[in-house]
Amino acid sequence: MHHLTMHLKNPCVFLAQGEGIASLMPQARRLLELRGIFAAILPRELADSCSIANYKQGRIVVLASNGAVAAKLNLLRPALLDRLLKRGVEITGLDIRVQPRNDSPQALDKSSKITQGAAQELDRLYQQLPDSELKDAVGKILRRDRG
C-alpha cells in the first residue's frame, strides 16, 4: 500500500517507472502514425470530422463526429482498407463509431426577441389586417414575443 501511496503523492515516480507511461509509448506512437496516414487518405472535410481512437490486433476504431460522417466512412470502407494496406498498415478490420466531439458547436438557442420598434409595427399591421391566416400568424408572433 505504501508503494501506491507514493504514486498518488508524486505521479512523476509512476511515470518514470517501467510499468508507467513508458509501456504505453509504442501504442501512442502507432496511433499518431495511423492518424497521419488516415488523414492523408481521406478528403480534408472528412478527415476533419473523424479520428482514429484505437488500434488493436489489426482492427482500427474510428470515431466519427456524427451519423453522416459515419455513413460516408462506411461507404468508403473497402477503399480505405485497400489504401491502408497499400501504405503498409496491418489491418483486419475498420470499426466506425459515432461520438460527437466536445468542440462541436452547441445547438443554437432558437428563441429570439424582436425590437420594440418592430413589435410596434407588427402590432399596427395586426390591427389593420382583416381576419385571416396572416393576421393569426402575426398575432402569434406578437404573443410569443410578449410572453
C-alpha positions as CSV (number, residue, x, y, z in Angstrom):
1,M,0.0,0.0,0.0
2,H,2.9,2.3,0.7
3,H,4.0,1.9,-2.9
4,L,0.6,3.1,-4.1
5,T,0.5,6.0,-1.7
6,M,3.9,7.2,-3.0
7,H,2.4,7.2,-6.6
8,L,-0.5,9.3,-5.5
9,K,1.8,11.9,-3.9
10,N,4.2,12.0,-6.8
11,P,2.9,11.0,-10.2
12,C,6.3,11.5,-11.7
13,V,7.6,8.5,-9.9
14,F,4.9,6.4,-11.5
15,L,5.5,7.9,-15.0
16,A,9.2,7.2,-14.7
17,Q,8.9,3.5,-13.8
18,G,8.7,0.7,-16.3
19,E,5.1,-0.1,-15.7
20,G,4.3,3.6,-16.0
21,I,3.8,5.6,-19.2
22,A,6.8,4.1,-20.9
23,S,4.8,0.9,-21.6
24,L,2.2,3.0,-23.4
25,M,4.5,4.9,-25.6
26,P,4.7,2.3,-28.5
27,Q,0.9,2.3,-28.8
28,A,0.7,6.1,-28.6
29,R,3.3,6.4,-31.4
30,R,1.5,3.9,-33.5
31,L,-1.8,5.8,-33.0
32,L,-0.2,9.0,-34.1
33,E,1.3,7.4,-37.1
34,L,-2.1,5.8,-38.1
35,R,-3.9,9.1,-37.6
36,G,-1.4,10.8,-40.0
37,I,-1.9,8.0,-42.6
38,F,-5.7,8.1,-42.2
39,A,-5.9,11.9,-42.6
40,A,-3.8,11.7,-45.7
41,I,-6.0,9.1,-47.5
42,L,-9.3,10.9,-46.7
43,P,-10.8,14.1,-48.2
44,R,-10.0,17.0,-45.9
45,E,-13.6,17.6,-44.9
46,L,-14.0,14.0,-43.8
47,A,-10.6,13.9,-42.1
48,D,-11.6,16.9,-40.0
49,S,-14.7,15.1,-38.8
50,C,-13.2,11.8,-37.6
51,S,-10.3,10.4,-35.7
52,I,-8.7,7.1,-35.0
53,A,-9.4,6.2,-31.4
54,N,-7.7,2.8,-31.1
55,Y,-5.7,0.1,-32.9
56,K,-5.6,-3.4,-31.5
57,Q,-5.0,-6.7,-33.1
58,G,-5.2,-5.3,-36.6
59,R,-8.5,-3.5,-36.0
60,I,-8.8,0.3,-36.2
61,V,-11.5,2.1,-34.3
62,V,-12.6,5.3,-36.0
63,L,-14.7,7.9,-34.2
64,A,-17.0,9.9,-36.5
65,S,-18.4,13.2,-35.2
66,N,-21.9,12.4,-36.5
67,G,-24.0,9.9,-38.3
68,A,-23.5,11.4,-41.7
69,V,-19.7,11.1,-41.4
70,A,-20.0,7.5,-40.1
71,A,-22.3,6.7,-43.1
72,K,-19.7,8.2,-45.6
73,L,-16.9,6.3,-43.9
74,N,-18.9,3.0,-44.2
75,L,-19.4,3.7,-47.9
76,L,-15.6,4.2,-48.3
77,R,-14.7,1.3,-46.0
78,P,-13.4,-1.1,-48.8
79,A,-11.3,1.7,-50.4
80,L,-10.0,2.8,-47.0
81,L,-8.9,-0.7,-46.2
82,D,-7.2,-1.0,-49.5
83,R,-5.4,2.3,-49.1
84,L,-4.3,1.5,-45.6
85,L,-2.9,-1.9,-46.7
86,K,-1.1,-0.2,-49.6
87,R,0.6,2.1,-47.0
88,G,1.8,-0.9,-45.1
89,V,-0.8,-0.9,-42.3
90,E,-1.5,-4.3,-41.0
91,I,-5.3,-4.2,-40.8
92,T,-8.0,-6.8,-40.5
93,G,-11.0,-4.5,-39.9
94,L,-12.3,-1.0,-39.5
95,D,-14.8,-0.3,-36.8
96,I,-16.7,3.0,-37.2
97,R,-18.5,4.6,-34.2
98,V,-20.3,7.8,-33.8
99,Q,-19.0,10.1,-31.0
100,P,-19.8,13.8,-31.2
101,R,-16.8,16.0,-30.4
102,N,-16.7,18.2,-27.3
103,D,-15.6,21.1,-29.5
104,S,-18.6,20.8,-31.9
105,P,-20.9,23.8,-31.8
106,Q,-23.8,23.6,-29.4
107,A,-27.3,23.8,-30.6
108,L,-28.2,27.4,-31.2
109,D,-30.8,29.0,-29.0
110,K,-33.7,29.4,-31.4
111,S,-35.6,31.8,-29.3
112,S,-35.3,35.4,-30.4
113,K,-36.8,38.7,-29.5
114,I,-37.9,41.4,-31.8
115,T,-37.1,45.0,-31.1
116,Q,-39.6,47.3,-29.5
117,G,-40.0,49.3,-32.8
118,A,-40.6,46.1,-34.8
119,A,-43.1,44.9,-32.2
120,Q,-45.0,48.2,-32.6
121,E,-45.0,48.0,-36.4
122,L,-46.2,44.4,-36.2
123,D,-49.0,45.4,-33.8
124,R,-50.0,48.2,-36.2
125,L,-50.1,45.7,-39.0
126,Y,-52.1,43.3,-36.9
127,Q,-54.7,46.0,-36.2
128,Q,-55.0,46.8,-39.9
129,L,-55.3,43.2,-41.3
130,P,-58.6,41.6,-42.0
131,D,-59.3,38.3,-40.2
132,S,-57.1,35.8,-42.0
133,E,-54.3,33.2,-41.5
134,L,-51.8,36.1,-41.9
135,K,-53.4,38.0,-39.1
136,D,-53.4,34.9,-36.9
137,A,-49.7,34.3,-37.7
138,V,-48.8,38.0,-36.9
139,G,-50.8,37.7,-33.6
140,K,-48.8,34.5,-32.7
141,I,-45.5,36.3,-33.2
142,L,-46.7,39.2,-31.0
143,R,-47.9,36.9,-28.3
144,R,-44.7,34.8,-28.3
145,D,-42.6,38.0,-28.1
146,R,-44.6,39.4,-25.2
147,G,-44.7,36.1,-23.4
